[in-house]
Amino acid sequence: MENAIITRTAKISFEKEEGILYVELFAGNEIGIEDSMEHNKASQTLTGGVLHCAMIKALGNIDISSEARKYGSNPEIQKNLIAQAVLVNSLATRIAGNFYIRFNKPPKPTKIFTNPEDAKSWLLYKQKEFNEAQKAINENA
């Protein structure tokens, strides 16, 4: 299985041991629906469809179309996702990220961070929380 896929607008990699998909969006790009579809295809290829968390690094000037935001927040697209952390480094990107959360309402827990360690800790916590809930469900089945 591939370790990373590079598209026109992002580098996408999967750390299987962590269960975290890393999506590094390239600064200065305008991301459209086709790019989002390509990101999703790369994510499926890298993860093999297993449940995972995602850390999206949106550092710098990145413009994501409304169609791409809508596509990315579709429950079918996020079916294998446990939670996603969006790492930002500017007020403008933070505002755009909060807009995405409020108006596109992603179906999985989504939070904005400025510190990568905090983002990773939160993802690992959400992953542990999810796994414990699944274990409890299985024990009661």
N, C-alpha and C positions, 0 to 999 in steps of 0.2 A: 504494500500500500504506500502511496506517495506521502511524503512528509509535509510538503507545501505546494500550493498552486498560486501562481502569480497571474493576475488578470490585468486588464488595462487600468483598473482603478484600485486594486487591492492585492495584498499578499495575505493568503489564507493558509493557516497551518493548524494542525491538531496534535495536542500533547495527550496521547492515549492514557498514560499513567495518571495524569491530572484529571482527565475527562473535560479538558477545556479546549475549545476552538478559539484560535486567535485570528481576528480579522483586522489587519492594519490598512486602513483607508489611506490612499496616497493624497497628500495635500495638493490643492490647486485643481482638483477634478470636479466635474459635474457628473453625478451618478444618476443614470436614468434607469428605467424599468429593465432594459436589456442587461445592464450591468448587475442589477439586483438578481436577476434570473441566473446570470453566470455565477454570482457569488453563492447562490443557493445550490447550484449544481456542484460547484467545487466543494462546498461544505458537506454535501451528501457523499461525494466521492471520498473525501478525507475521513469522515467519521464512520462510514459504512452504515449510516442510519441509526447508530446507537444513541441513547440519551446522553446529552452533554450540556455543559454551560458554554457561554460565549463571551469573550472579551473583545469589544469593538474599540479599536484605537482610532478615534476621530481627531487627530492632532493636526491643527492647521486649518486652512481655508478649504472647506468641503461643502459642496452644494448637492443636496439630495432632492430629486424631484418628488412632487407629491405622489405620483404614480409609484415610484420606487419605495417611498415610505409606506404607502398603502399595501403594496405587495409584501414587504418585509414584515408587516404586522398581521398578516393573514394567519389564522390558526393552523391551517394545513401546512404552511411553510414552517411554522414554529413547532410542529408536532413532536419533534425529537429534542426540543430545547427545554432545559430545566429553568434557566434564568440567564439574563444577559446584563453585563456591565458595560457601560459606554464611558470610555476614558477620553476626557477633553482637556484642553489647555488654554481655552480662551472663553471669555464671556459670551461671545457670539455663538460659539459651538455649544456651550452649556444651554443657552436660550433655545437653540434649534433642537437639542436633545430633549429638553423639557417639553417643547412643543410637540415633538413626536410622541412622548409618553402621554401627554394630556389629550391630544386630538386623535392620534391613531390607535391609542389604547392597545398596546401589544398584549396578547393573551398570557404571556409568561412574565414573571417578575423582572422588571427592568429598572436600573438605577444608574444615575450619572455620577462619575467620580473624577477627581483631578489627580489622585494618587494611585499609581498602579498597584501598590501593595494592598491598599484598602480595597480596591476593586477585586483583586484576586482572593483576599480573605473573605469578602462577602460572597463571592461565587462558590468558594469551597464550603462556606456555611450553608448556603442554599442547597448545594448538592447533598451535604450531610442530612439536612432537614428533609429533603425529598426522599433520600434512601431510607431514613428511619420511618417515614410515613408509609413507604411501600412495604417495608418489613412488617409493620403493624397490620397493614391490610392483609398481607399474605398469611400472617399468623391467625388472623380472625376469619380467614376464608374456609 
